[in-house]
Amino acid sequence: MYNNNPLLDKSLKFSARIVKLYQFLSKDKKESIISKQIIRSGTSIGANANEAVYGISQADFIAKLQISLKETAETEYWLKLLLLSEYIDKKTANSLIEDCLEIKRILIASLKTAKGSQ
């Protein structure tokens, strides 16, 4: 995977978990609204982080990481809603939320570093 980049590695693995969650929600639970929202936001985190690495400028890099950070907040919201509405169990929700928060912490640290070097 992306062994030299923890953000890219963790966000790709998180995206794969989100895809599996989407499959579970849409097939097993017959849920179509929230599952579509969470697959968009949850997979967008890694896509934007990956795009940031190949940004054309420092400003572009920061902008893509900002989008990725916003997507973590949205994904965290959908995960909490899925838990509260009992579409997923507490263990699954907590595991996914913790992964999301870990990615969020990495993004915040990366943004602080990037903004400090402008």
DAUR-V235207 format. One record per residue. N is the residue number from 0. SS is DSSP state (alpha for helix, beta for strand, coil for the rest). NEAR is the number of other C-alpha atoms within 10 Angstrom. Layout:
# DAUR-V235207
n	ss	near
N	SS	NEAR
N	SS	NEAR
This chain:
# DAUR-V235207
n	ss	near
0	coil	10
1	coil	11
2	coil	9
3	coil	8
4	coil	11
5	alpha	13
6	alpha	21
7	alpha	22
8	alpha	17
9	alpha	20
10	alpha	28
11	alpha	22
12	alpha	15
13	alpha	20
14	alpha	21
15	alpha	15
16	alpha	17
17	alpha	22
18	alpha	18
19	alpha	13
20	alpha	18
21	alpha	23
22	alpha	16
23	alpha	16
24	alpha	20
25	alpha	16
26	alpha	11
27	alpha	9
28	coil	13
29	coil	11
30	coil	15
31	coil	12
32	alpha	10
33	alpha	17
34	alpha	22
35	alpha	14
36	alpha	14
37	alpha	23
38	alpha	21
39	alpha	18
40	alpha	22
41	alpha	30
42	alpha	23
43	alpha	22
44	alpha	32
45	alpha	25
46	alpha	18
47	alpha	23
48	alpha	25
49	alpha	21
50	alpha	16
51	alpha	22
52	alpha	17
53	coil	12
54	coil	16
55	coil	10
56	coil	11
57	alpha	14
58	alpha	14
59	alpha	15
60	alpha	20
61	alpha	22
62	alpha	17
63	alpha	21
64	alpha	25
65	alpha	19
66	alpha	16
67	alpha	28
68	alpha	24
69	alpha	16
70	alpha	23
71	alpha	27
72	alpha	16
73	alpha	17
74	alpha	26
75	alpha	23
76	alpha	14
77	alpha	20
78	alpha	24
79	alpha	17
80	alpha	15
81	alpha	19
82	alpha	17
83	alpha	13
84	coil	10
85	coil	11
86	coil	16
87	coil	19
88	coil	12
89	alpha	14
90	alpha	10
91	alpha	13
92	alpha	20
93	alpha	15
94	alpha	11
95	alpha	20
96	alpha	19
97	alpha	13
98	alpha	19
99	alpha	23
100	alpha	16
101	alpha	16
102	alpha	24
103	alpha	22
104	alpha	14
105	alpha	15
106	alpha	20
107	alpha	15
108	alpha	12
109	alpha	15
110	alpha	18
111	alpha	12
112	alpha	12
113	alpha	15
114	alpha	12
115	alpha	8
116	coil	8
117	coil	8
